[in-house]
Amino acid sequence: MNHQKISPIDKIVYPIQVFMRQEKSGGIVLGISVIIALILANSAWSESYFHLFEHKLGFCFDGKTYLEYDLLHWINDGLMAIFFFVVGLELKREVVGGELSNLRQALLPIGAATGGMIVPAVLFFVLNASSEASRGWGIPMATDIAFSLSVLYLLGDRVPLSLKVFLTALAIVDDLGAVLVIAFFYTSDIYIVNLLIGVVFITTMYIGNRLGIRNILFYAILGIGGVWTAFLLSGVHATIASVAAAFTIPTDVQIDENTFITKIQNYLSRFKAIDSNDKPTLSEDQVHLLGKVRRSTNAAMPPLQRLEQAMHPFVVFVIVPIFALANAGVSLQVDADSLFNTHIAVGTGMGLLFGKFIGVVGFTLLMVKLKIAGFPAGMTVKNLCGLGFLTSIGFTMSLFITSLAFSNPEHIVQAKIGIFMASIIGGIAGYAVLRKR
């Protein structure tokens, strides 16, 4: 008989938990955040909306102010550092034991992602080669994994699981490419001393991993207080510190699966043998055994996956929506002359919509034709084309690189409009192609 008590708050929280566990939920929340940002930016509250992110925040000590940046900077360099930390955890997990751990299986999504980065960047650069706008070539390279996967999961069993796995692997490689582009091409003047301090902290975290330190607090203190702060002050974008720190998190376990099963079965038998005290509180023996269960569970789970599991909902449902609210707001009251006085909007839109499609589909078919890799089970040319359109959804990463590439507000608006148009058209086109069996 099930004696679990259902409290009134559970009736409220449970539907929310069910929603958060669905793969498409992150994309839905992100989409709502983008719509809210656009409404605010084009409403009577637009001035207050834009002014909100200009407020400065810093730390004052002994009359001196440290790390004083505006709110938008804190969101893009602070909160998004947590986003990139989780991206780093996902990358390491995939390399160690996921879709990228088998080189033969990983070749096709790696090739597709490479094509999906090169072709859009070249297309944008060609259209903007003769102006300072060429600095934005990295904008159309990135795919928004949350949005693109959400569209795919909306289709349910109309698409085989292999397509979802392929798109996930492709998007993760795409994220790695975006991180490298930010590191090498969107970094300001570098202060070597601060950078070396950051490297010392990363090295310390790596040594801690090799020594067998599994305490997450150890990595949190060194990662945030050391690596992130040092990189922030060094001129190298702080998001790079997050990915580097993520790769130092241990992926091994203290006890293997069979030992864990034996231990838990033993603890459960002993727990069952203890006489119940028929009170709301547990006995000391019961508490002691539950503590052992918790410690054994932690020992059987890699710290990397514990961190990823704990942080993923916070990133998807808090950090990314806040980023979208701060960055997706763009006034649509722009005349055609100011929108097209450069080729930024056209380059971004065409780079994402056509460049991504040509790069992903073209490189994939080329690799299959050359017999470097084969199609995953269930993939056809038609649904590959659908995936090609979905990769043109570039909200989060593209908006982020826009904030690094341009300081001119007019150029930022042009890039954002290009991102929005390509992402909407690409998402609808991908959904329409994949929906037809």
C-alpha positions in Angstrom: 0.0 0.0 0.0 1.3 3.5 -0.9 1.4 5.7 2.2 2.9 8.7 0.5 1.3 11.9 1.7 0.3 14.5 -0.9 0.4 17.9 0.6 -1.5 20.9 -1.0 1.8 22.4 -2.3 2.6 19.2 -4.2 -0.6 19.7 -6.2 0.8 23.0 -7.4 4.4 22.0 -7.8 3.9 18.6 -9.5 2.5 20.0 -12.8 5.4 22.5 -12.9 7.9 19.6 -12.4 6.3 17.6 -15.1 6.5 20.5 -17.5 10.2 21.1 -16.7 11.1 17.5 -17.4 9.8 17.7 -21.0 12.5 18.3 -23.6 10.5 21.0 -25.4 9.9 23.1 -22.3 13.2 25.0 -22.4 12.5 26.2 -26.0 8.9 27.2 -25.0 10.1 29.3 -22.1 12.9 30.8 -24.2 10.4 31.7 -26.9 8.1 33.4 -24.4 11.0 35.4 -23.0 11.9 36.6 -26.5 8.3 37.6 -27.2 8.1 39.5 -23.9 11.4 41.3 -24.6 10.1 42.4 -28.1 6.8 43.6 -26.6 8.6 45.6 -23.9 11.1 47.1 -26.4 8.2 48.3 -28.6 5.8 49.5 -25.9 5.2 52.6 -23.9 7.7 51.1 -21.3 10.5 50.8 -23.8 12.6 53.6 -22.3 12.4 52.1 -18.8 13.1 48.6 -20.3 16.4 49.7 -22.0 17.4 51.9 -19.0 17.0 49.0 -16.6 20.0 47.2 -18.0 22.2 50.3 -17.9 22.2 50.4 -14.0 25.6 49.6 -12.6 26.5 47.0 -10.1 29.8 46.5 -8.3 31.5 45.9 -5.0 32.6 48.8 -2.7 35.4 48.3 -0.2 37.2 51.0 1.7 35.8 53.7 -0.5 36.9 52.0 -3.7 34.7 50.2 -6.2 35.6 46.9 -7.8 34.1 44.9 -10.7 31.6 47.7 -11.5 29.7 46.8 -14.6 26.2 47.6 -15.9 23.5 45.0 -15.5 23.7 43.9 -19.1 27.4 43.1 -18.7 26.8 41.1 -15.5 24.1 39.1 -17.3 26.3 38.4 -20.4 29.6 37.8 -18.5 28.2 36.6 -15.2 25.0 34.6 -15.7 26.1 33.4 -19.1 29.3 32.1 -17.6 27.1 29.5 -15.7 25.4 28.7 -19.0 28.8 28.0 -20.6 29.9 26.0 -17.6 27.0 23.6 -18.2 27.8 23.6 -21.9 31.3 22.5 -20.9 30.0 19.8 -18.7 27.8 18.5 -21.6 30.8 18.6 -24.0 33.0 16.6 -21.6 30.2 14.1 -20.9 29.7 13.6 -24.7 33.4 13.2 -25.3 34.0 10.8 -22.4 30.9 8.6 -22.7 28.4 10.0 -25.2 27.8 10.4 -28.9 31.3 12.0 -29.4 33.2 9.2 -27.6 33.2 6.9 -30.6 35.1 8.7 -33.4 33.4 6.6 -36.2 29.9 7.5 -35.0 30.9 11.1 -34.2 32.4 11.9 -37.7 29.0 12.6 -39.4 27.7 15.2 -36.8 31.2 16.7 -36.5 31.4 17.1 -40.3 27.8 18.5 -40.4 28.6 21.0 -37.6 31.8 22.1 -39.3 30.0 22.8 -42.6 27.3 24.6 -40.6 29.9 26.9 -39.2 32.2 27.5 -42.2 29.6 28.3 -44.9 27.5 30.8 -42.8 30.7 32.6 -41.7 32.1 32.8 -45.3 28.7 34.0 -46.6 28.4 36.8 -44.0 32.1 37.8 -44.5 31.7 38.0 -48.3 28.6 40.2 -48.0 30.4 42.5 -45.4 34.0 42.2 -46.4 34.6 45.9 -47.3 33.4 47.3 -43.9 33.9 47.1 -40.2 30.7 45.0 -40.1 32.8 42.0 -41.2 33.6 41.6 -37.5 30.2 39.9 -37.2 31.1 36.9 -39.2 30.7 34.7 -36.1 27.1 35.5 -35.5 25.4 33.1 -38.0 27.7 30.2 -37.1 25.8 29.2 -34.0 22.7 26.9 -33.5 20.4 27.3 -30.5 20.2 23.8 -29.2 17.2 24.4 -26.9 15.0 25.9 -29.6 16.0 23.5 -32.4 15.5 20.4 -30.2 12.2 21.8 -28.9 10.9 22.0 -32.5 12.1 18.4 -33.1 10.4 17.1 -29.9 7.1 18.8 -30.9 7.0 16.4 -33.8 7.0 13.4 -31.4 7.3 10.0 -33.1 7.2 11.6 -36.6 11.0 11.7 -36.5 13.2 8.7 -35.4 15.3 8.9 -32.2 18.5 8.8 -34.3 17.7 12.3 -35.7 17.3 13.7 -32.2 20.7 12.2 -31.2 22.3 13.5 -34.4 21.0 17.0 -33.9 22.1 17.0 -30.3 25.6 15.9 -31.2 25.8 18.4 -34.0 24.6 21.2 -31.7 27.2 20.3 -29.0 30.0 20.4 -31.6 28.5 23.7 -32.8 28.7 25.0 -29.2 32.3 24.0 -29.0 33.0 25.8 -32.2 31.3 28.9 -30.9 33.4 28.8 -27.7 36.6 28.6 -29.7 35.5 31.5 -32.0 34.8 33.6 -28.9 38.2 32.7 -27.4 40.3 33.4 -30.4 38.4 36.2 -32.3 36.2 38.1 -29.8 38.7 38.7 -27.0 39.8 42.2 -26.1 43.2 43.3 -24.9 44.8 40.6 -22.8 46.3 41.2 -19.3 48.8 38.4 -19.1 49.2 38.4 -15.3 45.5 37.9 -14.7 45.4 35.3 -17.4 48.3 33.4 -15.8 46.5 33.6 -12.4 43.4 32.0 -14.0 45.6 29.2 -15.5 47.1 28.5 -12.1 43.6 28.0 -10.7 42.6 25.8 -13.6 45.8 23.7 -13.0 44.9 23.5 -9.3 41.5 22.1 -10.2 43.0 19.6 -12.6 45.5 18.5 -9.9 42.6 18.1 -7.5 40.8 15.9 -10.0 43.9 13.7 -10.4 44.3 13.5 -6.6 40.8 12.2 -6.3 39.0 15.2 -4.8 35.3 14.8 -5.3 34.0 17.7 -3.2 32.0 20.0 -5.5 32.6 22.9 -3.1 36.3 22.7 -3.8 35.7 23.2 -7.6 33.0 25.8 -7.0 35.3 28.0 -4.9 38.3 27.7 -7.2 36.2 28.0 -10.3 34.2 31.1 -9.4 36.5 32.9 -7.0 39.6 32.0 -9.0 39.2 31.1 -12.6 36.2 33.2 -13.5 37.3 36.3 -11.7 40.9 36.1 -13.1 39.6 35.6 -16.7 37.1 38.4 -16.3 39.9 40.8 -15.4 42.3 39.4 -18.0 40.4 40.5 -21.1 39.7 36.9 -22.2 36.0 36.4 -22.2 34.8 34.9 -18.9 32.7 32.3 -20.6 36.0 30.6 -21.8 36.9 30.2 -18.1 33.6 28.4 -17.5 34.2 25.8 -20.2 37.9 25.3 -19.1 36.8 24.9 -15.5 34.0 22.4 -16.5 36.7 20.2 -18.2 38.4 19.7 -14.8 35.4 18.3 -13.1 35.8 14.5 -12.4 33.9 12.0 -14.5 34.9 8.8 -12.6 33.1 7.2 -9.7 34.2 6.0 -6.3 32.2 2.8 -6.4 31.1 0.8 -9.4 27.5 -0.2 -10.3 27.6 -3.7 -8.8 29.1 -2.5 -5.5 26.5 0.2 -5.4 23.6 -2.3 -5.9 25.0 -4.6 -3.2 25.4 -1.7 -0.7 21.9 -0.3 -1.4 20.2 -3.7 -1.1 22.0 -4.3 2.2 21.0 -0.9 3.5 17.3 -1.4 2.5 17.2 -4.8 4.2 18.6 -3.3 7.4 16.2 -0.4 7.2 13.3 -2.7 6.7 14.4 -4.8 9.7 14.3 -1.8 12.1 11.0 -1.5 14.0 9.0 1.5 13.2 8.6 3.9 16.1 5.1 5.0 14.7 6.1 8.7 15.0 6.6 11.4 12.4 10.4 11.4 13.1 12.8 8.6 12.3 14.9 6.7 14.8 18.7 7.3 15.0 19.4 4.0 13.3 17.1 4.9 10.4 18.7 8.3 9.9 22.1 6.7 10.1 21.2 4.2 7.3 19.7 6.9 5.1 22.9 8.9 5.4 24.8 5.9 4.2 22.4 5.5 1.2 22.9 9.2 0.3 26.7 8.9 0.5 26.8 5.7 -1.5 24.5 7.3 -4.1 26.9 10.3 -4.4 29.9 8.0 -4.6 28.2 6.0 -7.5 27.5 9.1 -9.6 30.3 11.1 -11.3 30.6 14.7 -9.9 30.3 16.0 -13.5 26.8 14.4 -13.9 25.7 15.5 -10.4 26.6 19.1 -11.3 25.0 18.9 -14.7 21.8 17.4 -13.4 21.6 20.0 -10.6 22.4 23.1 -12.7 20.6 22.2 -16.0 17.1 23.3 -14.9 18.4 26.5 -13.4 20.2 27.4 -16.6 17.3 26.5 -18.9 14.5 28.1 -16.9 16.3 31.0 -15.2 19.5 32.0 -16.9 18.7 31.6 -20.6 15.3 33.4 -20.2 16.9 36.3 -18.3 19.5 36.5 -21.1 16.8 36.6 -23.7 14.9 39.3 -21.8 18.0 41.4 -21.7 19.2 40.9 -25.2 16.3 40.1 -27.5 14.6 43.4 -27.0 14.9 45.4 -30.2 12.8 48.3 -31.4 11.1 47.3 -34.7 10.4 50.9 -35.5 13.4 51.1 -38.0 13.2 52.4 -41.5 14.5 50.4 -44.4 17.3 52.8 -45.1 18.8 52.4 -41.6 18.2 48.7 -41.6 19.9 48.1 -44.9 22.6 50.8 -44.9 25.0 47.8 -44.2 24.7 44.1 -45.1 24.6 43.0 -41.5 20.9 42.1 -41.5 21.1 40.4 -44.9 24.4 38.6 -44.0 23.1 37.4 -40.7 19.8 36.2 -42.1 21.2 34.6 -45.2 24.1 33.1 -43.2 21.8 31.4 -40.8 19.0 30.4 -43.2 20.9 29.4 -46.3 24.5 29.1 -45.0 23.5 26.7 -42.2 21.3 24.6 -44.5 23.9 24.4 -47.3 26.7 23.7 -44.8 25.0 21.0 -42.7 23.2 19.2 -45.6 26.1 19.6 -48.1 28.9 18.4 -45.8 26.7 15.5 -44.5 25.9 14.3 -48.1 29.5 14.8 -49.1 30.8 12.6 -46.2 28.2 9.9 -47.0 29.1 10.1 -50.7 32.8 9.7 -49.9 31.9 6.8 -47.5 33.6 8.6 -44.6 30.5 8.0 -42.6 27.0 6.6 -43.1 23.5 7.8 -42.4 22.2 7.0 -39.0 19.2 4.6 -38.9 16.1 6.3 -40.0 17.7 9.3 -41.6 16.8 10.2 -45.2 17.8 13.1 -47.4 14.3 14.7 -46.8 14.6 14.7 -43.0 18.2 15.7 -43.2 17.0 18.8 -45.1 14.5 19.4 -42.3 17.3 19.3 -39.7 19.3 21.6 -41.9 16.5 24.2 -41.6 16.3 23.7 -37.8 20.0 24.5 -37.4 19.3 28.0 -38.7 17.6 28.8 -35.4 20.3 30.8 -33.7 18.8 32.8 -30.9 20.9 32.4 -27.8 24.4 31.9 -29.2 23.9 34.3 -32.1 22.6 37.0 -29.8 25.5 36.4 -27.5 28.1 36.8 -30.2 26.3 39.9 -31.5 26.9 41.5 -28.1 30.7 40.7 -28.5 31.0 41.6 -32.1 29.4 45.0 -32.2 29.3 48.1 -30.0 27.3 50.3 -32.5 23.6 50.1 -31.4 22.5 50.3 -35.1 24.6 47.3 -36.0 23.3 45.3 -33.1 19.7 46.0 -34.1 20.5 45.0 -37.7 22.0 41.7 -36.6 19.2 40.9 -34.2 16.6 41.4 -36.9 18.5 39.1 -39.2 18.7 36.5 -36.4 15.0 36.7 -35.7 13.9 36.5 -39.3 16.1 33.6 -40.1 15.3 31.7 -36.9 11.5 32.0 -37.4 11.6 31.1 -41.1 14.1 28.2 -40.5 12.1 26.8 -37.6 8.8 26.9 -39.5 10.4 25.4 -42.6 12.2 22.6 -40.6 8.9 21.8 -38.8 7.0 21.7 -42.1 9.5 19.4 -43.8 9.8 17.0 -40.9 6.1 16.9 -40.2 5.5 15.2 -43.6 6.2 11.5 -43.1 
